[in-house]
Amino acid sequence: MAVAVNVCGIQIKLVEHILMVFCAISTFLLLLTPTVAHTSDLPQWPNASKYWRVIVNADQNIETYVRIHPEFFAHDKLITDLGIHDVTIGGESNARQTYERIRRLLESKGMNVGTYVSGRTVSLQARTHTRFPPYSASLEEMPTNVRYVGSWPSEPDRKIIDVDDAYTRHTLAQAILSLWKAYPAPFHFVDNMTPHPTVQKGNSWTTGCQYIAELRKMGESVGSRVLFNIPMHVSLLSDEETHQLIEAVGEGGIVLEMPWHNTIRQSKMASERAAARYRQLLDSGMAVVMIPVDMPLDQLTKWIQTWRKPMDRLYVATPFFKPPPGPND
C-alpha cells in the first residue's frame, strides 16, 4: 500500500516514488557493469571465409528437416534464434521439452543456437507465451509510468516503448536481461530496434545506439553475443551515425532485412556508398547478417563478392527449409 503525505498541498506517494528511484538506480548500476574482459571469452563468430550461411527465425519444423535432409545443415554453425511457435494454454511444459530436444539435436551437429526477443515492444503475457521461450517482455510487468510511442500495426495491445526516455528503456532492458538469464544461450537476437530516421521517423538515432550499447553490454555480462535487427540503409548513414553504430555494436552483430534495397541497387553511386559503409562496419570487427528480402539471392551475393574480404564476419541468411547455397554463392 502506498503511503502519502501532503507537502504544500501536493500529494506525494512516497513508496511508489522510492521504488521508481530504486529501479532507475539499480538499472543504471547494472549498465555500468564491466563487459567480459576478453572477447575471446565470448562465443566466437563462425568462420565465413568458405561458408557464410546462417539461419534466422528457426521454429520446431527445423527438426524434421535436420532428420530428413541432414545434408542441408552439414556446414551450418549458427542459428540466431530458435523458438517453439503456437504454444497453447497449458502447453508450456511440452513446448519446453520440444525446445530442449531440438536444441540438443542442433548443438550435436555443431551449431550454436540463440534466442529471440523484441527490443522495443511489449505484449500481453498471454500472447508472449504463445512461443517458447517468450518472444518479448510482458506488458503486465511494465510499471505504469513507462512511456510508449504507439502500438504495433494491427496489434493494438503490443506497445512500442519510447527509447528516448531513459527510465523506460532501462526498465525494458532489465526485463530482457531477466529473459536472457532464464533462457541462457550463446547468442541473443534482438528484433525491432530503433529504425534509422530515413526509414521511419521517431526516436533519435543517437539514443537508439545508446540502447544498443546497453543491451550489448548486458548480453556480454552473461557471456553472450548479441545481434540487433535494425531497419536502415547503410548507404544513408552519415559519418557520425556510422561511428555511433560502430561504438554501440562493438564486436556484436547487426541483422539487415534491406541490405541492398532496390532503390540503392539501381544507383551505382548509392551502391558504392553502401559498399564503403559495409567495409567500415566489417573492418571494425562487427558481424553483419544480410537477409535478402524481396531480392534475388544471386544478385546480392555477386555484389558482395566485389568488396568483401575473406575473414569478414559477413553472413547471408536463407530459410532452413530450402537447400542451402553453395560455398559463398
N, C-alpha and C positions, 0 to 999 in steps of 0.2 A: 504494500500500500504506500502511495506517495505521501510524504509529509510536506505540508505547505505552510508558508508564513507570509505575512503581508509586510512589504517594505515600501513605504511611500505610496501605498495603495496598489502596488504591483505584486501579484501573487507569483511566487517562485516555487516551483516544485523541486525541492532540494534533491530528493532521491533520484529522480529522472535526470536532473542536471549532472549530478555526480556520476551516475552511470555512463552518461554520454561522454563526459570528460575522460573517465577511466578508459572507456573503449577507444577513444581517439588516441590517448597517450600510449595504451598497450600496442595498438596497431603501428603507431609511429616508431616505438622502440623496436618492434619486430622488423620494420623496414630497415632499421639500422644494423640488423644482424649481419655479420660478415658473410659473404658468399663462400662457397667451398674454396679453400686456399689454392688448390691447383686444379686447373681444368682437366688434368689427366685423371682426377678422382671421379669425374662425371662420366656417364656413358658416352662412348665415342660415336661420332657420326660414321655411317658406313662409307667405305671407300667407293667413290663414284667414278673412278678413272675408267673402269671397264663396263660397269653395270649401274645404272642410276635410277632404276625404278623404285619407288616407294608406294605403299598402299595407304590411302586415306579413307576414313569412314568405313571401316570393315564392320559387318554385323555377323550374326550367327550363321548365315549362309556360307561364310567362308570355310567352315568346317567341311562341308560337303565337297567343295571344290578342291581343298587340300587333299582329301582322301581319294577322290576320283581322278584328279589331274595333278598329282604331286609335281610333275614337270613344270607346271605353271609357276611354281614357287621355289624352284631349285636354287635360285640366286638371290632371292629376296632377303633383306636384312632388317627392314624397318616397316612396321605398321604403326602409323602415327596414332591411331586410336581404334579401339575395339569396343563395341557396345552391343548388348542384347536388346533388341527392339521389341515393341509391342508386349511389354510385360503387363500381365493382367493383375487386378487387385488380388492380393494374397499370393501372388506368384513370385515374390522376390527370392524366396529360398531356391526355387527351381532355376530362376534366372542366374543366381549366384553360382550354382553348381555348373550350369551350362557355360557361363563366362570362364570359370576357373578351368574347366575341362578344355575348352578351346584355346585358352591362353597357354596352358601347358603343352598342347599339341603344337602350336605355333613356335613356342620357345624351343621345343625339342628339334625343330627344323632350323634353329639358329637365328630366329627373328626376335628383335626387340619389339615389345608390344606396349603401346601407350594408351592413355585415356583421353577422353574428350570433355571439355567444359566450355560453356558460353562465358565470354569475358565481360559482356556488358548487359546481359539480360538476366532477369529472374522470373520464374514461373511458379504457378501454384504447385504445392508439393505433390498433389495427386498426379499432376502432369509430368513433373520431373521424374517420378517413379515409374513411368511407363518405359523407361530404359534403365538398364543396369550396366555399369554404375550410373547414378543420376547424372543427367547432362547439364544441369545448372544448379545454382543455389536456389532455395525456395523463397517465394515472395513472403511467406509467413514468418521466416526468420529475420527478415529485414526490419530494423527499427522504424518507427513511424516517421522519424524526421529525416530519412534519406530522401534524396531528390531524384525525380525521374524526368526525362525529357519527352516521354511519349510511350506508345505501345508498339509492338512488332506488327507489321502489316498482317491483317486477317487474324491476329491473335490478341484481342484486347486485354486479356489477363496476363500477357507476357510483357513485362515492363522493361524499358531501356533506362539504365541509370545515367545520371548526369556525371560524366567523368571529370568535368571541370571542378566539381565540388569534392574537395579532398576527403572530407569525412565520409561521403557516400562511397567513393571508390575504395577507400581503405576498409570500409565495412564489408563490401563485397569481396575484396581481396582476402580478408580474414575468412570468409565463408568458403572461398575457393581453396584456400590453404587447408581448411578442415577436410574438404573432399579429397585433396591430394594425400593427406595423412591417412584417411580412411581407406583409400584405394591407391596404394603406392604403385608407381610404375617408373621405368627409366626415362620415359618421355611423356610429356603432357602437351596435348594440342588444345590451344585456346582459340576459340572461334569468335567471330563478331566483334573484332576490335574496332577502335575508332577509325572511321574512314578518312582518307585524305580529303581536304576540302574541295578538290576538283571533282571528286566522286560524289560527295554528299556534304552539304553544309551542316554544321552542328558544333560539337565540341572541338576545341582547338587541337591542332596537331601537336603543339608543344606539350600540352597536358596528356594527350594520348600517348606520347612517347614516354613521359614520366611514368604513366601507368604500366606500360610495357616493361620498363626497367624494374618497377616494384614487383611485378609478378615474376619476372625472370629471376630476380634475386631470391624470391620466396621459393621458387622451384629448385634453384641451386642449393638452398639451405636444407632441402630434404633429399639432395642427391640426384636431382632430375634435370634433364634438358627440357626447355620449353619452346614450343613453336607457336607463332601467332599468325592467324589468318587476318590479313589487313586489306580492305578494299582500297586499292590505289593503282596508279600507273607510274612506274618508276621514272619514266622519261619526263614527267611533270613535277618531280621533286626539285626544289631549289637546293643550292649548295648547303644552306643552313639546315633545311629539313632532312637532307641526306645525312649530315653529320649527327643530327639529333637521333635519327633512326639507328645509325651505327652504334652510338653510345648506349642506346636503350636496349638493343637486342644482344649486344656483345657477341659471344660465340653460341648464342641460341639460334633460332631459325625463324624464318617467315614463310608463310604459305600464300600463294597468289593465284586467284582464280582468273585473273585477267593479265597474264604475264606478258602478252604481246597482242594487245587489243587490235581489232580490225582497223580502227581509225589510225592507230600508230603504224600498223603493218603496211598501210598504203602510202606512208610517207617515208622516204629514205632518210631525211634529216631526223625525224622523230625516232626512227628505228636506231639510228646511230647514237642518239642521245640515250635511248633505253639501254643499248649495249654498254655504253660508257658508265651509266649508273650501276648496272649489274656488276661490272668489273669492280667498281668502288665497294659495293656491298660484299662481294665474294672475297676480295682481297683483304677485307677487314677480319675475315675468319667466320663470318656469318654463314649459316646454311640457308639455301633458298630452295623451296619446293614449288614447282610450277604445275598447276592443274590446267590442262588445255581444254577449257570450257568453250564451246561454240567455235572451235577452230581445229583444223586438221593437225593431228599429231606430227605427221611427217614434215609439215611446213615449220612447225615450232622447232623440232629437233635439227632440221637443216640450218635454220638461222642460228640456233645456239652454237652449233659446231664452228661458226665463223668467228666466235670470240671467246669461247670457253677455254680454260686451262685444265690439264689432266687431273690435278689434285683439288679442283674446286669442290666445295660442298654443295653441289648443284644436282637436284633430283627432279624427275618428272613422275607425276602420279598417274597411274592408269587403273581402271577398275579390276578388282580381284577376280571377277567372273569372266574376264576375257583373257585370251593368251597374251602373255607379256611381250613387249617389244624385244627385239634382239639386242645385242650389246650396244648400248648407246645409239639406238636408231629408232 
